[in-house]
Amino acid sequence: MKKTILITGAHGFLGASLSDFLKKDQKAFKVYGIARKQCDLTKPGALRPILRRVRPAYIFHFAGGRTEDE
């Protein structure tokens, strides 16, 4: 049975790299990625519908932002 994996920040450097790596073994993993435009993780409860639909066995959280030092 495939392990379902959810990756936040899937279009960033780390998220995309992990997604590409896991997708090489399509027999073992089903990978779902969330991009910034799909879900605002700063809003409470925003992720709940996605979790109910995908029901991931594992979650890798790579979403984040950059700040510039002044």
PyMOL commands that set and color helices and strands:
alter all, ss='L'
color gray80, all
select helices_A, chain A and resi 13-23+48-54
alter helices_A, ss='H'
color red, helices_A
select strands_A, chain A and resi 3-8+29-34+58-61
alter strands_A, ss='S'
color yellow, strands_A
deselect
rebuild
show_as cartoon
